[in-house]
Structure formats: structure tokens, C-alpha cells
Amino acid sequence: MAAEAVRLYPGEKRAWSLRGFLGHLTNHHDLAIAAASQAIEIEPDDEYLFFNRGRYYLSAGRWQEAVSDFSRGVELCEAYERETFLFFRAEGLLQLGRREDALADLAGVPDDTRGWTFRFVRKPDLVAECMKPAK
């Protein structure tokens, strides 16, 4: 279905976004990332496209790329969306071992925040992980 949408509408970001989402759902991370990248080429100022690709990078364990996309999303997003980008970026920063940076992002997120990054996680869980001694 998504491949057909991309074939019929190659210049439409929604077709590429759909292809990326379906790739993500089936754990085809490279396909999801490539499709999201194509959508971003079409509309490079859409923060949601960076959010989606950042999530796909998290699922693939590509932490630095995820942090980069969430950082771009923070630059582009409206104020009310900022907390979501900060939460997801904190997860990537934590996975990179950048605990202080992750804590700084989490300071801008409500305490009851939770979500599915590459795992289900709550803000208090991320804060606790940041406070653990480094290995």
C-alpha cells in the first residue's frame, strides 16, 4: 500500500511518511529512516517529520542521529510541542551516556510525562537512570 502511494505520489510527503511509519511498525528500520528522510527532503521545515525519523533512529539504536533530529524538532516546533521533543531527546542523550544533558532536557518536561521511545518509559525512570553511577 505505501509503496504504491510513493509510486503514485513521489513528491508527496504524506506518502513517504506513511511508508516510513509502516516500515517502523514492521521493524524495517532502514526503510523507515529512508522514507522519513525522503519526506524531509520534500518538506524540510516540518517538525513532525523530524520527530518521526528521530523515533525510527531510536528504535534502530542510532542514538546520535535521533538526538540530532529531536534537536532540529526543538528548533522548529511550537512552544507547546517542545516538551515532547525534549523528552525523546533526553532518551537519546541518556543512551549516549550524556546524563547531564539528558537531565537538563528533562527539567523542561512535566513530571507525569511518559511515552514510547524505543521502550515505554516515564520521566521519573529516565531521571533515575541519569542518576545511576556510570559503568
C-alpha positions in Angstrom: 0.0 0.0 0.0 2.7 2.5 1.0 4.9 1.5 -1.9 2.0 2.2 -4.3 1.4 5.6 -2.7 5.0 6.5 -3.1 4.9 5.3 -6.7 1.8 7.3 -7.5 2.8 10.4 -5.4 6.6 10.6 -5.3 6.5 14.3 -4.4 4.0 14.0 -1.5 5.5 13.9 2.0 2.5 12.1 3.3 3.1 9.1 1.0 6.7 8.9 2.2 5.6 9.4 5.8 3.2 6.5 5.6 5.9 4.3 4.1 8.2 5.2 7.0 5.5 4.6 9.6 4.7 1.2 8.2 8.4 0.3 7.9 8.7 1.3 11.6 5.8 -0.9 12.6 7.3 -3.9 10.9 10.8 -3.2 12.4 12.3 -2.4 8.9 14.3 0.5 10.4 16.4 1.3 7.4 13.3 1.5 5.2 11.5 3.7 7.8 14.5 6.0 8.1 15.0 6.3 4.3 11.3 7.1 3.8 11.3 9.7 6.5 14.4 11.2 5.0 12.7 11.5 1.7 9.7 13.2 3.3 12.1 15.7 5.0 13.7 16.4 1.6 10.2 17.4 0.4 9.3 19.5 3.4 12.4 20.3 5.4 10.7 22.6 8.0 8.1 20.1 9.2 9.0 19.3 12.8 6.8 16.2 12.9 8.9 14.6 10.2 12.0 15.1 12.3 10.1 13.7 15.3 9.1 10.5 13.4 12.6 10.0 11.9 14.1 10.6 15.4 11.8 7.8 16.8 12.9 5.5 14.0 16.5 6.2 14.8 15.8 5.4 18.5 14.3 2.1 17.5 17.4 1.3 15.4 19.7 2.2 18.3 21.2 5.1 16.3 21.3 7.5 19.3 23.3 10.4 17.8 21.1 10.7 14.7 18.0 10.6 17.0 19.4 13.4 19.2 20.1 15.4 16.0 16.6 15.0 14.7 15.0 15.8 18.1 17.2 18.9 18.3 16.1 20.1 14.9 12.5 19.5 16.0 13.0 21.6 19.1 14.2 24.4 16.8 11.2 24.1 14.5 8.4 23.3 17.0 5.8 25.5 18.6 6.3 26.0 22.4 3.5 23.6 23.3 5.3 20.8 21.4 8.8 21.4 23.0 8.3 19.1 26.0 7.7 16.1 23.7 10.9 16.8 21.7 12.9 17.3 24.9 11.6 14.0 26.4 12.6 12.0 23.4 15.9 13.8 23.0 16.7 13.1 26.7 16.3 9.4 25.9 18.8 9.6 23.1 21.2 11.6 25.2 20.9 9.1 28.0 21.7 6.3 25.7 24.8 8.2 24.5 25.9 8.5 28.2 25.3 12.3 28.2 23.4 12.1 31.5 23.8 15.8 32.5 22.4 16.9 29.1 19.6 14.4 29.5 18.8 15.8 32.9 18.8 19.4 31.5 16.2 18.4 28.9 14.1 16.5 31.5 14.0 19.7 33.6 11.8 21.2 30.9 9.3 18.2 30.9 6.3 17.7 33.2 6.9 15.1 35.9 4.0 12.9 34.7 5.4 12.6 31.1 5.6 9.1 29.7 5.9 7.6 26.3 7.2 5.0 23.9 10.7 6.0 22.8 12.2 2.7 21.8 10.7 1.4 25.1 7.9 2.5 27.4 9.4 5.0 29.8 8.3 7.6 32.3 10.2 10.8 33.2 11.0 9.5 36.7 12.5 6.4 35.1 14.8 8.5 32.9 15.8 10.7 35.8 16.6 7.7 37.9 18.8 6.3 35.1 20.6 9.6 34.8 21.4 9.5 38.5 22.9 6.0 38.4 26.7 5.8 38.6 28.4 5.5 35.2 29.6 2.0 34.3 
